Amino acid sequence: MPKSDIDELIQGRNTQYAEAWRKTGIMSHPVVDDIAKLHQVFPEGWYNWVIILNKLVRLLGDPKNIDSWQDIAGYATLVVDYLKKENQDG
């Protein structure tokens, strides 16, 4: 993909998603130690937590984007399913 196409894609996404890539980092900074602890105690769930935060921030730019809402539900469901299976096996 030519650089101009990439720049155009990035600009469109930044507008639609309110620069969620940047704001997620800024918003998570105050709780970076908590996120690190989450990774230590629940490595299967920490990534989903970060992605859900990112999807929530994206909704600030486009609150009616159904894909973001479905993604949040999907990532949460993955954790719930994992925990249910872990509880059954444990």
Secondary structure, 3 states (H helix, E strand, C coil): CCHHHHHHHHHHHHHHCCCHHHHHHHHHHHHHHHHHHHHHHCHHHHHHHHHHHHHHHHHHHCCCCHHHHHHHHHHHHHHHHHHHHHHHHC
